[in-house]
Amino acid sequence: MANEQIPYKIYLDEQELPKYWYNLRADMKNKPAPLLNPVTHRPMTKQDLAGVFCEELIEQELDDTTPYFAIPEEIGNFYKMYRPAPLVRAYCLEKYLQTPAKIYYKFEGNNTSGSHKLNSAIAQAYYAKKQGLLGVTTETGAGQWGTALSMACSYFDLDCKVYMVKCSYEQKPFRREVMRTYGASITPSPSTETEVGKKILAEHPGTTGSLGCAISEAVEKASKTEGYRYVLGSVLNQVMLHQSIIGLETKTAMDKYGIKPDVIIGCAGGGSNLGGLIAPFMGDRIKGKLDCQFIAVEPASCPSFTRGKFAYDYCDTGMVTPLAKMCTLGSGFIPAPSHSGGLRYHGMNSTLSQLYADGLMEARAVLQTEVFDAAVQFARVEGTLPAPESSHAIRVAIDEALKCRETGEEKTILFGLTGTGYFDMYAYEKYHDGKMSDDIPTDEELEKAFAKLPHVE
Ligand SMILES: *Cc1c(COP(=O)(O)O)cnc(C)c1O
């Protein structure tokens, strides 16, 4: 009967919104390994990072001990315009699947950028402005991060220069126009605007690009332009910190109704939405207060967790960034041009990588066509057209719910619905026409990229 009392959508009111971000690292016994200087292989210092990143974001990046960071008022006020994000009970999906499982999803697509990326974009733009910078550079894959950052920069009156992975630039011209609406300038990557872009083009003529390449270009541009810094939409621990707003809101909403998740599922590109969603729940698990399973879902075409190595690696293709210890396919690995641009990254956030190595989190790799089967089922019964990235989480949530149908278990499943798919209709078209392929890298291809991992003592 208790079920009946839970509404379709659980919203929080303004006073219930989180006032702090949560830094999961503070509660981890095994901390993620520090970033290393790519030349000396010594831990990166604030000075090492200051030429590329904003000061206050560096503080957040290097802090493994402070559990809570107050959300500045200006950022909190921006959050109020599009948050809280609803936590939805997927009654219609449950009925369609005929499962005794209870399914919930946290929907982050309710803003113009269409994804969770705005949560960190607004924070990063705020700190850049506070430092008196003129502008920021960045990369974007599918375009969600570039859009979110464009919105955040226009709000704080900062210049925004975006390097967009070439295959997405071509597949998603309207994403570009949204960014231009917010005043950003966009360059397809790899480009001839940077030294590293020219080098990558010479080595891989005709390449459709990758996030790793675009990062190298954006970093080079920021470090060579006065008054500019580089900002990143995922992978870094500061981004995961800002995204903890997702998990904190979810936990507050669930606590209100006495709901405890048994399984939490999220898609993983660089790991920021998943890390943010699970953070407070994982903190409770580490403290022995919650018994819960955590599942990261990645594309079989870019399987950083399930087939990668846990090793120090560059965060970019051009090998200009610090080294991070993470689950990685090697910075030289360029995945097949799949339709989930936001998940085409060779590495993974170092905190999530450590949790995975310690057995606190599991991972699954799924095929693109199976992801779209799930996307279409979800769109038809739940009324929201999901992003291909988010649909990775839907796939595994459906699989888990179907298992419950077999076993009769009434598990509570929570997943992150990170965004909407309105700019991904080219991908949906391929799927409907039966022209979507499932690319899986061979062991030889992976070994080739592993061979180039840096040697760190
Ligand atoms: C960028 C993106 C992702 C993946 O990024 P993470 O940092 O792993 O969260 C997932 N879903 C959507 C809609 C995105 O835009």
The ligand as an ORCA input file, in Angstrom:
! r2SCAN-3c Opt
* xyz 0 1
  C      28.115     14.288    -21.064
  C      26.960     13.445    -20.850
  C      27.073     12.187    -20.216
  C      28.382     11.593    -19.791
  O      29.221     12.363    -19.025
  P      29.635     12.008    -17.535
  O      30.646     12.996    -17.147
  O      30.122     10.608    -17.533
  O      28.416     12.150    -16.732
  C      25.932     11.467    -20.005
  N      24.725     11.907    -20.403
  C      24.575     13.094    -21.006
  C      23.200     13.517    -21.434
  C      25.680     13.897    -21.239
  O      25.520     15.068    -21.828
*
